[in-house]
Amino acid sequence: MFQEPVIRIQNLSHYYGQGVLRKQILFDINLNIYPGEIVLMTGPSGSGKTTLISLIGALRSAQYGSLNVLGQELVRASQSALVKIRRKAGYIFQAHNLLSFLTAQQNVEMAIKLQAHPRHVERQAQNILKAVGLGHRFHYYPDNLSGGQKQRVAIARALVNMPKLVLADEPTAALDKQSGRDVVEIMQKLAKEQGSTIVLVTHDNRILDIADRIVQIEDGYLFTSDPLQQSAKSLKQSS
């Protein structure tokens, strides 16, 4: 039995600016992404990758076509609908965006407290930090953590609520080879354990092997996407 996509994109286009300054950034994007799939999005700088992932994550309002994420249509969606999707997704960015005045544990706890009915906040935060190899850094502030450790905290924060969708934009760009590898392998392991779907924007050719599928964006157009192949793969694995 085929699974329904977590993300279903049909003829999605997007523009920046108004009037004579209006510029089209995305052109008729079509893409299905399925539960538990790790999809890497590659392409040159300025090609539209970050715009697309921000639309998927409801960080921008989608304009034309259809963008359905976790069962919610986001084109012309209300602000409350966009907020609902944001709360269901986990976000990891190139800049870890940790709050410098909070410890590693407190940064993760903030994500838990944003949920409607947070429970066992301290225990959840400590368990996910242990899972990313920071069991000995609960009470360290970001200034006392390495770049790789900060990104591990960011991963812990993104995954602590067991989101169905994880969106990562260049999470290894500021890391050395080993730290970058460690970070994506932690993401891969935890997301697979939780059954999450990962969409990861990257220029890092060293991590392409973690992907179930790689799609490429050039000049706002999507290439090398084969959702039927993934559907067949999912069917084979479930049989």
Secondary structure by P-SEA (a helix, b strand, c coil): ccccccbbbcbbbbbcccccccccccccccccccccbbbbbbbcccccaaaaaaaaacccccccccccccccccccccaaaaaaaaaabbbbcccccccccccaaaaaaaaaaacccccaaaaaaaaaaaaaccccccccccccccaaaaaaaaaaaaccccccbbbbccccccccaaaaaaaaaaaaaaaaaabbbbbbbbccccccccccbbbbbcccccccccaaaaaaaaaaaac
